[in-house]
Amino acid sequence: MSAKYIFVTGGVVSSLGKGLAAASIGCIMESRGLKVALQKFDPYLNVDPGTMSPFQHGEVFVTDDGAETDLDLGHYERFTHSKLSRDNNWTTGRIYEMIIAKERRGDYLGKTVQVIPHVTNEIKSAMKKVAQDVDLVIIEIGGTVGDIESLPFIEAIRQMRQELGRESTLFVHVTLVPYIAAAGELKTKPTQHSVKELLSVGIQPDILLCRTDRFLSKDIKSKIALFCNVEENAVITAKDVASIYEVPLVFAREGVDRLALRYLHMDAREPDLSKWEDLVHRVYNPKDEVSIGIVGKYVEYEDSYKSLKEALVHSALLYNLKLNVNWIEAEGLEAKDQSVQAQLEHADGILVPGGFGKRGIEGMLKGIQYARENKVPFFGICLGMQTACVEFARHVCGLEQANSSEFDPATPHRVIYKLRELRGVEELGGTMRLGAWTCKLEPDTLAHSAYGQNEISERHRHRYEFNREYEDMLTAGGLRISGSTPDGTYVEIVEIADHPYFLGCQFHPEFKSKPLEPHPLFSAFVKASYENRLRRQHQREEVAVELFHRPEKVKH
C-alpha cells in the first residue's frame, strides 16, 4: 500500500510549534503501530542552516549521513523512531540549486524553467523520496501561510492532493486563538484570516490545531468550525503545556489521531502511550532537583542549544529529578571584576558546549579550570572538549601559551589544530567533519562504563581536532584518551581519572538522546552531578550541626 501524507502548515505568527505538532502526531501514530516518516521544508534561500548564525536560526541538527538540518528534525527523532537523513530536510536554496544545475546541464531541453511546474515538481519529488516502506509521511511546511517564500511549497502540497486524492492526503493547520485580557475574550478572527489565506491558494484545512493558553469552549469551537468550514470536532485545543513531552498526550485526548485515521481511511490498533504517561508523571512529580551550569557562547538564545538542554532533561527524568539550568555567558567569566566562583558555585555540574570562533573562549577556560580544581563534575562537548585540552595543557602541563589554532594561529603550542584534510579549504558550508563516525573505547574508563560497550557511533560537527603531537605530554600529566577512531587518527574522548566526573567528547551526543532513551554520557554526567549535590548538602549539614554544638566557632 502506498504511503499517505499529512501536511502541517502554520498561520497568524511564527513559532507556534509546527515542528512539535508534527512530531507529536508522529508519536501517536507510531504508538498505534504505524511506521512514520517526517520531513521539513524551509522557505529560506540558504542551501542548509550550516552557515547560519545560531542567534538567528538556533541549533543546527546533524543526521547520521552528515546533513546539517533544521532543529525541528531533533524533535522528530526525539518523539519517533523515524530514521532521518538529508532527504528529510529541504530548503528553497537546495531546491533551486538542483534546478539550476539541471538547467545548466541542459536537462530541460531548452524549455523555460518556471516555478510551476519545475520547482513544484522538484518539491513533490523530494516528498516522495521519504515515502518508501512507511505507512504515513508527515510533512511540515516552514514559515507562515501568506509569506511569499512559502508559496511554492504550499502550491506543491495542493498539487499532491489533486494527484493522490482526499483519502491519501490530510491538511493540518496550526493557528492562534489569542486571549485579549482587556476584553476578557478569546478571539477567533486571526484563525479565520489564516484559513482564508490558505483557501486563497486552493487549500481547505481538515484539522485546525488552535494554540491557546486556555481550553476552547464549545461555542468558540462551533464558531471557528462555521467560519473555517471544518468539522467542530476537528477544531483542536492545542493548549500551552509546561512540558513539550505532554503534547502527544494532549493531542491524543483531543482525538487528533482518530480524526486523522478517519480522514485518511486507515486502520490501526489503539494507541499505547503508557511510557509517555509515565514520563510526564515524572516531569510533574520529581523527587529532587539537580542544577547544571552551561558555560556557552550563545546562552541568550536557548534554541542554540535545543538538543543539549533536552538531553539533560531526559537524563534528569531518568533519575526522577527536576533539571535547573543556569545559563552562564562565557564572556561574563572573563571580566577581572567578576568572581568565577560566585557564578559557578551553585552548579552541581558544569557543561561547556560546542561553538565556533574566539569570543568567550577565555571564559570557558576559567569555567573548566574551576570544575577541574574544585572536583565539580564536568562535561565538555566538541568545543568544550577542545577547550578542556587547552586548559589542561596550560595549567597542568605548564604550556602557558597553549591554544587552538582557531583562536590563535600563531600559538607555539597548537594543542588543537585544523583537521588535516581541511587544510587549504576555505569554504564554510558542508566542509566540516560531519555525521556518524565510529569510536573505539578504552576499557576501565568513564566512557566505557557509561556506554557498556567497546565501540560506539556518534555524530560530529567540527573543523578542528586534538593534536596528537601533544598526547604524551598531556597523558603524562594525567589526561587520559579514552576514545579514538579505530584507525587511531582522531581523538574522540578525553578524561581525567582523579576526578568525580571529568569528560570531554569531540562529537555531539545530544543528537542521539531521546526522552525514553537518555544518552549514556548525559546520564552518567547528571548522576555524578546529583551525587555532588548530595555530597555538598551533607557537608553543609555537618557544618550546621558542628556550629550548633560549638557556637563559639561562629564568626561575628
C-alpha positions in Angstrom: 0.0 0.0 0.0 1.3 3.5 -0.9 2.1 5.9 2.0 -0.4 8.6 2.9 0.5 12.2 3.7 -0.2 14.6 6.5 0.8 18.2 5.7 1.3 20.6 8.6 1.2 24.3 7.9 1.1 27.3 10.2 -0.6 30.7 10.2 -1.0 34.0 12.1 2.5 34.2 13.6 5.7 32.1 13.6 6.9 29.9 16.4 3.5 28.3 17.1 5.1 24.9 17.3 4.5 23.3 14.0 7.6 21.1 14.5 6.3 19.8 17.8 2.9 19.3 16.4 4.2 17.2 13.5 6.5 15.2 15.9 3.6 14.6 18.4 1.3 13.4 15.7 4.1 11.1 14.5 4.5 9.9 18.1 0.8 9.0 18.5 0.7 7.3 15.1 3.7 5.2 16.0 2.0 4.2 19.2 -0.8 2.8 17.0 1.7 0.5 15.2 2.1 2.7 12.1 5.5 3.3 10.6 6.0 7.0 10.0 8.5 9.3 8.3 8.8 13.1 8.9 10.1 15.8 6.7 10.6 19.6 6.9 10.7 22.2 4.1 12.2 25.5 5.0 11.5 28.5 2.7 14.8 30.3 3.1 17.4 30.6 0.3 20.3 29.1 2.3 21.2 25.7 1.0 21.2 24.5 4.6 21.4 26.1 8.1 25.0 25.1 8.5 26.4 28.6 7.9 23.6 30.5 9.6 24.0 32.3 12.9 22.8 30.4 16.0 21.3 33.6 17.2 19.1 33.8 14.2 18.4 30.2 13.4 19.1 28.3 16.6 20.7 24.9 16.7 21.9 23.0 13.6 20.8 19.4 14.0 23.1 16.8 12.4 21.9 13.5 11.0 23.9 10.2 10.6 24.7 10.9 7.0 26.2 14.3 7.8 23.3 16.6 6.8 23.1 19.9 8.6 19.4 20.4 9.2 16.7 22.4 11.0 16.3 22.0 14.7 12.8 20.6 14.2 14.4 17.4 12.9 15.6 17.0 16.5 12.0 16.9 17.7 11.2 14.4 15.0 13.9 12.0 16.2 13.2 12.5 19.9 9.4 11.8 19.5 9.6 9.0 17.0 11.9 6.3 15.6 11.9 7.8 12.1 15.4 7.5 10.6 16.3 10.9 9.3 18.8 11.9 6.6 19.4 14.8 4.2 16.3 13.8 2.4 14.2 14.8 5.4 15.1 18.5 5.3 14.9 20.7 2.2 15.3 24.4 1.8 14.3 26.7 -1.1 18.0 27.2 -1.7 18.7 23.5 -2.1 15.7 23.0 -4.4 16.8 25.9 -6.6 20.4 24.7 -6.6 19.3 21.4 -8.0 17.1 23.0 -10.6 19.8 25.4 -11.8 22.3 22.5 -12.0 19.8 20.7 -14.2 19.2 23.8 -16.4 23.0 24.2 -16.9 23.3 20.6 -18.0 20.5 21.0 -20.5 18.2 18.6 -18.7 15.1 20.7 -19.5 15.9 20.5 -23.3 15.6 24.2 -23.9 12.3 24.8 -22.1 11.6 27.9 -20.0 12.2 26.9 -16.4 9.4 28.1 -14.1 8.1 27.8 -10.6 5.2 25.8 -11.9 5.8 23.0 -12.9 9.6 22.8 -12.4 10.0 24.0 -8.8 6.8 22.3 -7.6 7.8 19.1 -9.3 11.1 19.1 -7.6 9.4 19.6 -4.2 7.0 16.8 -4.9 9.8 14.5 -5.9 11.6 15.3 -2.6 8.4 14.4 -0.7 8.1 11.1 -2.4 11.7 10.2 -1.6 10.9 9.6 2.1 7.6 7.7 1.4 9.3 4.3 0.8 8.5 1.5 3.3 6.3 3.7 5.6 2.6 4.0 6.2 2.5 7.7 6.8 4.6 10.7 5.8 4.2 13.8 8.0 5.5 16.9 6.2 6.0 20.3 7.9 6.0 23.4 5.7 8.1 26.1 7.4 7.2 29.7 7.6 3.8 31.3 7.9 1.0 31.0 5.4 0.9 34.2 3.4 4.7 34.6 3.2 5.9 34.9 -0.4 8.7 32.5 0.3 6.4 29.6 1.3 4.1 29.8 -1.8 5.9 27.1 -4.0 5.7 24.6 -1.1 2.0 25.4 -0.5 1.3 25.0 -4.2 3.2 21.7 -4.2 1.0 20.2 -1.4 -2.1 21.5 -3.2 -1.0 19.6 -6.2 -0.3 16.5 -4.1 -3.9 16.4 -3.1 -5.0 16.8 -6.7 -2.8 13.9 -7.7 -3.4 11.5 -4.7 -6.9 12.4 -3.7 -8.5 13.2 -0.3 -8.2 9.7 1.1 -4.4 9.9 0.8 -3.7 13.5 2.0 -4.6 15.4 5.1 -4.1 19.1 5.8 -3.4 20.1 9.4 -3.2 23.9 10.1 -1.6 25.3 13.3 -3.1 28.6 14.2 -3.5 31.0 17.1 -6.5 31.9 19.2 -5.3 34.7 21.5 -6.9 35.8 24.7 -7.4 39.5 24.9 -7.2 40.4 28.6 -8.7 43.8 28.3 -11.8 42.4 26.6 -11.8 39.2 28.6 -12.3 37.2 25.4 -10.7 34.6 23.2 -10.5 36.0 19.6 -11.1 33.8 16.6 -10.5 36.4 13.9 -6.8 35.6 13.4 -7.6 32.0 12.8 -10.4 32.9 10.3 -7.9 35.1 8.4 -5.2 32.5 8.4 -7.6 29.9 6.9 -8.7 32.5 4.4 -5.1 32.8 3.3 -4.9 29.1 2.8 -8.2 29.0 0.9 -6.9 31.7 -1.4 -4.2 29.3 -2.7 -6.6 26.4 -3.0 -6.2 24.5 0.3 -9.0 23.8 2.7 -7.6 22.6 6.1 -9.1 19.4 7.5 -7.9 19.8 11.1 -7.2 23.1 13.0 -4.7 22.9 15.9 -5.5 26.1 17.8 -2.7 27.3 20.0 -4.2 28.9 23.1 -3.5 29.4 26.8 -6.9 28.0 27.9 -9.4 25.4 26.8 -11.7 26.4 23.9 -15.4 26.3 24.8 -17.9 24.5 22.7 -19.2 27.9 21.5 -15.7 29.0 20.4 -15.1 25.7 18.6 -18.5 26.0 16.9 -17.7 29.5 15.7 -14.3 28.5 14.3 -15.8 25.4 12.6 -18.6 27.5 11.0 -16.3 30.3 9.6 -13.4 28.0 8.6 -15.5 25.2 7.0 -14.3 22.3 9.2 -16.0 19.8 11.5 -16.4 21.0 15.0 -14.5 18.0 16.4 -11.7 18.9 14.0 -11.1 22.2 15.9 -8.5 21.1 18.4 -7.4 22.9 21.6 -3.6 22.9 21.4 -3.3 24.3 24.9 0.0 25.5 26.3 1.7 22.9 28.5 4.7 23.1 30.9 6.5 20.2 29.2 6.7 19.6 25.5 6.5 15.8 26.2 2.9 16.3 27.3 1.9 17.4 23.8 1.3 13.9 22.4 -1.0 13.1 25.3 -2.9 16.4 24.8 -3.4 15.6 21.1 -4.4 12.0 21.9 -7.0 13.2 24.4 -8.4 15.7 21.8 -8.7 12.8 19.3 -6.3 14.1 16.7 -5.1 10.6 15.8 -8.7 9.2 15.5 -9.6 12.1 13.2 -6.6 11.6 11.0 -7.2 7.9 10.6 -10.8 8.5 9.7 -10.0 11.2 7.1 -7.2 9.0 5.6 -9.3 5.8 5.7 -6.6 3.9 7.7 -7.0 1.2 10.2 -4.7 0.9 13.2 -4.6 -0.5 16.7 -5.5 1.5 19.8 -2.6 3.8 20.9 -0.3 2.8 23.8 1.1 5.9 25.3 1.8 4.4 28.8 5.5 5.1 28.6 4.9 8.7 27.7 2.3 9.0 30.6 4.9 7.7 33.0 7.5 10.1 31.6 5.1 13.1 32.0 4.2 11.9 35.6 7.9 12.1 36.4 8.1 15.6 34.9 5.5 16.9 37.3 6.5 14.8 40.3 10.2 14.9 40.8 11.8 13.5 43.9 14.6 16.1 43.9 16.4 18.5 41.6 19.8 19.0 40.1 21.4 22.2 38.8 23.7 22.3 35.7 25.7 25.4 34.8 26.1 25.7 31.0 29.0 28.0 30.1 28.3 28.9 26.5 28.7 31.4 23.7 25.0 31.7 22.7 23.2 31.3 26.0 21.0 34.3 25.5 19.2 32.3 22.8 18.4 28.9 24.2 17.3 27.4 20.9 21.0 27.4 20.0 21.4 24.5 22.5 18.0 22.9 22.0 19.1 19.2 21.8 21.6 19.8 24.5 19.1 21.0 27.0 16.6 18.3 26.1 19.3 15.6 26.6 19.9 16.9 30.1 16.2 16.8 30.7 16.0 13.2 29.5 18.7 12.1 31.9 17.3 14.1 34.8 13.9 12.4 34.3 15.7 9.0 34.3 16.6 9.7 37.9 13.2 11.4 38.6 14.9 14.8 39.0 13.9 18.3 38.1 16.5 20.0 35.9 17.6 23.5 36.7 19.8 25.1 34.0 21.9 28.1 34.9 22.8 29.7 31.6 26.2 31.4 32.0 27.6 33.7 29.3 31.2 32.6 28.7 32.3 36.2 28.1 30.9 37.1 31.6 33.5 34.9 33.2 36.4 36.9 31.5 35.9 40.2 33.4 38.5 40.7 36.1 36.0 42.2 38.5 33.7 39.1 38.2 34.2 36.2 40.5 34.2 32.9 38.7 33.3 31.1 41.9 30.3 33.4 42.5 28.9 32.5 39.1 29.6 28.7 39.3 29.5 27.7 43.0 25.7 26.9 42.9 26.1 24.5 39.9 26.1 20.8 40.8 27.8 20.1 37.4 29.3 22.3 34.7 28.9 21.7 30.9 30.7 23.6 28.1 29.0 23.0 24.8 30.1 23.4 21.2 30.5 26.6 19.2 32.8 28.5 16.8 35.0 31.5 17.0 37.2 33.1 19.6 34.6 35.0 21.6 34.2 33.8 25.1 37.0 31.2 25.0 38.9 32.6 27.9 35.7 32.5 30.0 35.2 28.8 29.1 38.8 28.1 30.1 38.1 29.7 33.5 34.9 27.6 34.0 36.8 24.4 33.1 39.6 25.2 35.5 37.1 25.9 38.3 35.4 22.5 37.6 38.7 20.6 37.4 40.3 22.2 40.6 37.1 22.0 42.7 36.1 18.5 41.7 32.8 19.6 40.1 31.5 17.2 37.5 32.4 18.5 34.1 31.2 17.6 30.6 32.7 19.2 27.5 31.2 18.7 24.1 33.0 19.5 20.8 34.5 22.9 21.5 34.1 22.0 25.2 36.5 19.1 24.8 38.9 21.2 22.8 39.0 24.0 25.5 39.4 21.3 28.2 42.5 20.1 26.5 43.8 23.7 26.2 43.1 24.4 29.8 44.8 21.2 30.9 47.9 21.9 28.8 48.2 25.4 30.2 47.5 24.8 33.9 48.6 21.2 34.5 51.4 20.7 31.9 52.8 24.2 32.1 52.3 25.2 28.4 51.1 28.7 29.2 50.7 29.7 25.6 48.8 26.5 24.6 45.8 27.2 22.4 43.8 26.2 19.4 44.9 27.5 16.0 41.3 28.5 15.5 41.8 31.2 18.2 45.5 32.0 17.8 47.1 30.8 14.5 50.5 31.9 15.9 50.4 29.9 19.1 53.6 28.0 19.8 51.6 25.1 21.2 48.8 24.1 18.9 47.1 21.6 21.2 44.1 21.8 18.9 44.5 22.4 15.2 42.6 22.4 11.9 41.5 19.0 10.6 44.4 17.8 8.3 42.0 17.1 5.4 40.6 20.7 5.6 43.9 22.5 5.2 43.6 24.8 2.3 39.8 24.5 2.3 38.2 27.9 2.9 34.5 27.3 2.1 32.4 27.0 5.3 29.3 25.2 4.1 29.4 21.4 4.5 33.2 21.2 4.7 33.4 20.0 8.3 33.8 16.5 9.7 30.1 15.7 9.7 27.8 12.8 10.6 28.2 9.5 12.3 31.8 8.1 12.9 32.9 5.1 14.8 34.8 5.4 18.1 36.7 2.7 19.9 36.6 2.9 23.7 39.3 2.1 26.1 38.5 -0.3 29.0 38.2 0.8 32.6 37.3 4.4 31.7 34.3 6.6 32.4 33.3 6.4 28.8 33.4 2.6 28.7 31.5 2.4 31.9 28.8 4.7 30.7 28.3 3.0 27.3 28.9 -0.5 28.4 30.4 -1.5 25.1 33.7 -1.4 23.2 32.7 0.5 20.1 30.2 3.3 19.5 28.9 5.5 16.7 28.3 9.2 17.3 27.5 12.3 15.2 30.2 15.0 14.6 30.2 18.6 13.5 33.7 20.1 13.8 36.5 21.7 11.9 39.4 21.3 14.4 40.9 18.3 16.1 43.2 17.2 19.0 46.9 17.4 18.0 48.4 14.0 18.9 51.9 15.5 19.0 50.9 16.6 22.5 49.4 13.3 23.5 52.4 12.0 25.5 52.8 15.3 27.4 49.1 15.6 28.3 48.7 12.0 29.2 51.8 12.1 31.4 50.1 15.0 33.3 47.0 12.9 34.0 44.8 13.3 31.0 43.5 10.1 29.5 42.4 9.5 26.0 39.5 7.1 26.4 38.1 7.1 22.9 39.7 7.3 19.4 38.8 6.4 15.9 39.5 2.7 15.1 42.5 3.7 13.0 43.9 5.9 15.8 43.7 9.1 13.7 41.3 11.2 15.7 41.0 11.6 19.5 37.3 11.4 20.3 37.1 11.3 24.2 39.4 12.6 26.9 39.0 12.1 30.7 40.7 12.9 34.0 40.8 9.8 36.2 41.4 11.6 39.5 38.1 13.4 39.4 34.4 12.5 40.2 33.5 13.1 36.5 35.6 15.0 34.0 34.9 14.0 30.4 35.1 15.8 27.1 34.0 14.3 23.7 34.6 15.6 20.2 31.2 14.5 19.0 27.7 15.7 19.8 26.0 13.0 21.9 22.9 15.3 22.4 21.7 14.5 18.9 21.0 10.9 19.8 19.3 11.3 23.2 15.6 10.6 23.4 13.2 11.1 26.3 12.5 7.4 26.6 16.2 6.5 25.8 18.5 9.0 27.5 22.1 9.2 26.2 24.5 7.3 28.4 27.1 10.1 28.7 24.5 12.6 29.7 23.0 10.1 32.2 26.4 9.5 33.8 27.1 13.2 34.0 23.7 14.0 35.6 24.2 11.2 38.0 27.6 12.5 39.0 26.2 16.0 39.3 23.4 14.8 41.6 25.8 12.9 43.7 27.9 16.1 44.0 24.7 17.9 45.1 24.0 15.3 47.8 27.7 15.4 48.9 27.6 19.2 49.3 24.3 19.1 51.2 25.8 16.6 53.6 28.8 18.8 54.1 26.6 21.8 54.9 24.5 19.8 57.3 27.7 18.6 59.1 28.9 22.2 59.4 25.4 23.3 60.7 25.5 20.5 63.4 29.0 21.4 64.4 28.1 25.1 64.7 25.0 24.2 66.8 27.1 22.2 69.3 30.1 24.6 69.2 28.6 28.1 68.7 32.0 29.7 69.6 33.1 28.8 66.1 30.6 31.2 64.6 32.5 34.3 63.4 30.8 37.6 64.3 
